[in-house]
Amino acid sequence: MTFRWLLSAAALAASPALADDTHTAFRVFVADHGDAGITAFDLEGDGRWTFPTVGQAKLYPAANGAALVAVQSDDETVSFLNSGITLTSHGDHSDISVADPSAIDGTLTGPRPFHVVNHDGQTVINFDQGGYAAILPQSALATGKVEPTEFRQSRAHHGFVTPFDGVTLSTVASDATDGPRLGLQAFDAKGDPMGEVATCTGIHGEAFSGSFLAAGCNEGVLTVQESGDGPRFAMLPYPADFPEGKTGTLLGSTSIQMFLGNFGADGLVVIDPVDEPHFRHVKLPFRRVDFALDPARPGAAYILTEDGSLHRLNMLDARIEDSAKVTGPYSMEGHWNDARPRLAVAGGSILVTDPAKGAVQVVDAETLDVARAVEIGGQPYNIAVVGGSGLSH
């Protein structure tokens, strides 16, 4: 298995040659599980803000972290925040500017907004029960403008839409009412299909790494590669000797061309889209609660299991390097949306929401020791982090 290393803005911003001239700022946004609202705070410093929402929100950074998308699925609303932190890449370095966060004047409403995809300068929000996706230019979001266009799907379903290699890719479902999801298809600028549906039954989850998009399927992982002549689809079947399971959540590395996906309740799978073996299975000691990649440490990932342990995974070796208790236990029995921790990574810290404690645990990425707890109150749940390092002029 040969991993292809990718050059990222984060890596450039962290270059030792620029260390004496850089300013680092990370801002954390946390949505409550039970009560509407978002709390924002600076990881270093005393900045703290609150923003109202209609209901429980899932948070997504957009426009290189300049904006936040707050999807309130149960309340059919999407609202937006200006994060206050802007990173502008200049090739060999990034510039950073820091201001207070603020609400963006403009919301989207529609039937069951859910998946959000950021790619090729666009932020796309799928409205599962509306049969369409809203496409927003990230350049407009970065300046506080909500300017959506619609992409219509053939039938309403739980799916995603994304620009990719000069076309638009959309999940496709059976024409039958509540029929299964069948796969992924390319569409031209007019919304007309280009070629056949690439089979990926039960398609769920999407991520980007290098020149690839990957999506989870019942029979394997579907990859789509940029070619310049249109997307190239390929199915990577699960190995015959794998335990029972499938992938439905994927994360893509920004520094190595590889993916990390869930696999069953207590497993993960490291995926190389090019070289064999395409899959390597990682067995966890307990059921998985959440997992995240470290954008500043190539090949590092973190997994929280239901016993309250945080594990650091070396994806290059597909093995757990270290583990430590960071929260009390959170059982995976019950509803998928019960109040359980969520993870985010900010520089040298792993942030773990702890709904039972009303806090965010700040964990040292090297030692996995809890450095401190940030009191939030309520039930801190979904979390997003923006920021990084850059030259401050």
N, C-alpha and C positions, 0 to 999 in steps of 0.2 A: 504494500500500500504506500504510494508516494503522494504526499500532500503538496499542493501547490500554494506557495506563499503569496499573499496579496499585500500590496502597499496601501495603507489606509491613512486618512487624514489624522486619525487618533495617534497612529504611530509617528507620523511626522511631528505632530504637536508635542509628543513626549520625547523628541530627540534630545539626547544629552547636550548636544552643541547649543541648544536654545534654552537650556534649563535656567541659566542665570537671568534670562530676559523674559521669562514667561510668567503669566498670571494664571492660576488655576482656580476655577469656581465650579461647584456642583450645586444644583438646586433640585430639591426632592419634592415631588407632588404625591399626596396620599389621599385616596378616596375612602370614605367610611363605608362599612358593610351595611349598617342598619339605617343610618341617617343620611340624608342628602348633604352633599358638601365636599369640598376639597380643601385640604390644608397643604400649604407650601412652606418650605423652610430651607434656608441655606445650610449645607452640610457643615461648613465652617463659617462662623459668624452668627449674628443674632437676628437676621432677617426672617420674618414669619408673617404669613398672610393666609386669609381664608376666602374661599369663593363659593357661592351657592350653586347648587345644581337642582334639577328637578327630582332626580332619584339616584340610586346607586350607579357609580360610573366606573367604567374600565378606561384606563388612561394610556395614550399612545403619544410619544414624541413625534413631531413632524417637522419638516423644513430644517433638517439638521439640528433639531433641538430648539429652534426659535419659537415653535408653537407646540401646544398640547391639544390633543383631541380627546374629549371626554364623551364616551359613548354610553348612553343611558338606555340600554336595550328595552327594559321593561316599561320605560316611560316614553319610548318612541322619540327620543330627542338626542341630538348631538350638539354639544357646545364646545367652544374653543377658548384657549387662553394664549396670550403672549407670554412666553416663559421669562422674558427679560434678559436672557443670555443668548448672544449671537456669536457664532463661530464662522468666520469667513476664511476659506482656504485660499492660499496663494501659491500652491504647489509645494514649495519647500518649507512653508510654515503656515500657521493659521493665526488670524487676529481674533481677539476676544473682546466683547463689550458686555458690560453688566449693568442692568437697570432693574427696577422693581417689576414683578410680573403684573399682568392686568388682564381683565376679561376682554375678549374680542366681541365686538358688537355684531352679532349674527349667529343664528343657530339653524340647524337643519332638523326638520321633523319628518317622520315617515314610519312605515310599518316595520318594526323590529330591526333597527340598525345593529350590526354585529361586527363582522370581520373588518379590520382596517389594514390596508396594505400601503406601504410607502415604497415607491420605485420609480425610477426614471423621471424624477422631478414632480411626481404626482402623488397625491394622497387619495386613496379610493376607499369608500365606505359602502359595504354591501347592505342593502335593506332587504333582509331575508324574506319578509312577507309581502314585499312590494314588487319583487321581480325586477329590480333595477339596482344600479350602483351609482353613487354620486362621486364624480371625479373632480378634485380640487387642485389647481396648480399650487405647488408649494411656494413658489415665488410670491404669490398673492397672500398665502397664509402667513408668510414671514413678515408681511407688512400690515397684518391685521385685516385682510380682506377675505371674505368667504364667497367664492365665485364658482359654484358647482355647475358642471354639465352632467347629463344623464347618459348612462349606458343601459339599454333595455335588454333584459334576458328573456329567453323564450318562456320560462316558467319560474314563478317564485320558489326559492329554495334556500337552504342554508349553505351559502357558498362564498366565493370571492371573485374579484375582477382585478386585473392588473395590466398596465402597459408593459410590453416586453418585446424587445428586438424589432421595433417598428410596427407592431400590431397590438391588438388588445386580446388578452387571454381571459376566458371566463369559464367557470365551472358550468356543467350542463347536467340537468336532471331529466328523468323520464317524463314524458308528457302526461302520464297518469297522475291523478290527484295524490299528493303525498308519495309519489313514486321515488325510487332511489336515485341518488346522484350517480351519474354514469362516467364522468371524466372531465377532460379539459379540451377546449377548442379555441382556435385562433379566429379573430374577426378583423375585418378591415375598418377603415375610418368611417365608413357608412354604417357599420354594424352588421355587415353581411358575412356569413361564415366563410372561412378559407380552409378547405380540406376537411377531413373527417374528424370526429371526436376521438381524442387519444384516451383509450380505456383506462379508467382509474376508479373502480367501483367504490362507493362510499367516500369519495375524495374529501379530505379534511386536513386543514393545516397547510401552510405555505411558508417558505422561507427562501432567501436569496443568499448565494455565496459565489464570489467570482463571477463567472459567466453563466451560472446555473440558477434555475428555480427548481425547488423540490416540493412535492406534495405527497401526503400520505394516502395510501389506498389499502383496500382489503387484501390485495394480492402482492403488494410490494410498495416501492416508492417510485413515483413517476418523476423523472427529471426532464427539464426543458433547457436546452442550451442555445445561447445566442450564436448565430452563425454569420450574420450579415446578409444572408439570403432568406431569413425567416427562421422561426424557432424549430429546433430539432428535438423531437420527443423520444424518450426511451424509458422502458419499464425495467426497474431493478427488482427482480423477485426476491422475496424473503428466502434465506437459505433453508433447505429442507431439514437441517438439524437444529433450527431455532425452536425455542419453546413456543407455546401457543401465545399469540398476541399480534398486534399490528401497531402501526404508527399513525397518530392523528394530530400530533403537535410537533412542529419542527422549528429549530433555531439555526440560523446560518452564520458562520464565522465571517468576520470582516478582514481577517489577517491570513487565514488558511482556507483553501477551497475545500470545505467540509461542512457537514451538518451534524447536529445532534437531535435525536428524536426520542420521544417516549416509546416504550414497547411493553405492553402489558402494564399491570398495576405496580410492579416492583422491578422494572427494568428500563434500560435506555439502550439506544443503538447509535453508534458512531458510523457515519455514512460518508464514503468517498465516492463522488459521482462518476469518476473516471476510471480509477484503477481497482483491480480486484485484490483482496476481497472487498466488495463494496460495503459489507456490513460487518460490524463487530459488536457483539452483545455485551452489555454490562449488567450484572445482577446486583441489585441493591439489597441491603440487609432488612429493610422494611419498605412498606409501600411509599411511593413517591408523592410528595405534596406539591412541590414546584421545583423548577430548575432554570438556570440562567447561564449565559456565556459571559466571559470576561473579555471586553474589547481591548484591554491594554495588555493582557497576558495571553499570547497566542497559544491555543490548545487547552486553556483552562476553562473549566465549567464548575458550577456549584449546584448541589442538589440538596434540598431539605426533605427528610423522610419523617414519617408520622410519629416517630419517637422523639422528635425535636432535635435531631442531629443534622448538622450541616456537613456535607462531604465535598471535598475538592477532587474533581475528576481530571486526570491527565488524558485528554482525548487522543494524543499521539500514541499512547500506550494502551488506551482503553482500560484504565485501572484507577481505582480510588487511591489517592495519595495520602489523604489525611481526613479525619473526622473529629467533630467536637459538638457537644450539646450547646445549643444557643437559645432554645425555647423549651417550654413544657411540651408534653405530647399533644398532638392534634390527630384524632382518628380520621381515617379516610372513609369510614362508614357514613352513610347519609347522602344528602344531596350534593351535587358537584359544586354548587354555589354557596355552601355553608361557609361560615367565617373561619378561614384558615390562612396561614402566612403566605405571603408572596415575596419574591426576591427581585432585587435590582442591584446593579454594580456601579459604583462611583469611584473611580481612581483606585486607591488601595483599600477600599471598604466595600463590604457586602452589606446591603441593607435588607433587613428581614422584618416585615410587618408582623406584629404580634397582637392579634385582636383580643386575646384573653387578658393581656396586660395593658391595653390601650396605648401601646408604644411602638416605636421602630427601633429594633436592635441594630446597632452599628458594629459590625464584625470586622476585625482585621483580616485582610485577605491572605496574609502570609501565615499567621499563627492560628487563625480561626477562633481567636479569643474575642469575647464580647467586650468592645472598648467602652461603650456607653449605651444608654437608652435615651431616646428622644421621646418625651411624653407628648402624646397627641390627644388622648382622651377618646371616648367612644370605642369603636372597633376598627382600627386601621386595617385596610384590606388591600385593594389594588394600589400599585405604586409605579411611578415612572421617574426617571432621573434624566436631567439634561445638564450639559456643561462639558468641561474639559479644560485643556490648557491652550494658551495662545499668547501672542504678543499683545500687550495692552498699550495703545498709543494715547 
